[in-house]
Amino acid sequence: MPFYYLAYHMAVNLDLLQSLLAGAGLDLLQPFAAQTYNAAAKDGLMRLNTYNRKKTLAVVIGNTRTLWKPFVADLARCPEHIASEAPLDDYVQSAVQKALTQAATCKHAVHLSADLSPETFIDIMTAAHVAGLAYYNRDLHLCIRTEYGAWIALRAVVVFDEDYLGEDSPQLSDPCPESRSIFREQMQELMASAASGSWEERWEEWAALRRAAGPLHSREHEYGQLQLAYHYTKSKEVLRQAVQLHLGERV
């Protein structure tokens, strides 16, 4: 899909934004009209600011397994970041803000997927779906992209005080419709276990479900073992291992 061309007075340069984010490992970006999300979001959720425009430019930002190497390299440069409560969330927030500083001169609002406060929280999976970035399988609570399967993560939605001049977002179909019935019961069981506090103990089952939910060809894009372990456990020891491995590879 061709990228949205430069906005009026070059207030938002999406080509530059995409390039800067990709350099930080955030290699998925899809423009869409903020009103599309507002029409699809469930009652009770906040709506995106449209800046009183008919069609307002927004982008959803995510990543594939590509994020891991630049993230770990950043930790190797600044190992004190490992002590943060949420090192990866901090890294993503910093990367998004740095990119926006260079690529956008208009007003904008950033909604990070890690920010669960009522004032800024949005349903980023719905945003990714209506934007055409990835299909939202509501039964499995996963977003699935044809080439990557479920091996993606959604990080942020940014809304700009600019018009959206692109085409309407495509209507996505389920890349793996058979997974709904096959894995629905397993997902329900895992969700129940998560509610009882045993999420980390069963993280490999979550990973197996994610692996099986996408097309077979998508498994080549699966997260590496350390990235996968950190995705589900947020273990600081996993990050230390990743940094040591990174430093060893550089010797």
Order of alpha helices (4+ residues) and beta strands (2+ residues): alpha-beta-alpha-beta-alpha-alpha-beta-alpha-beta-beta-beta-alpha-alpha-alpha-alpha
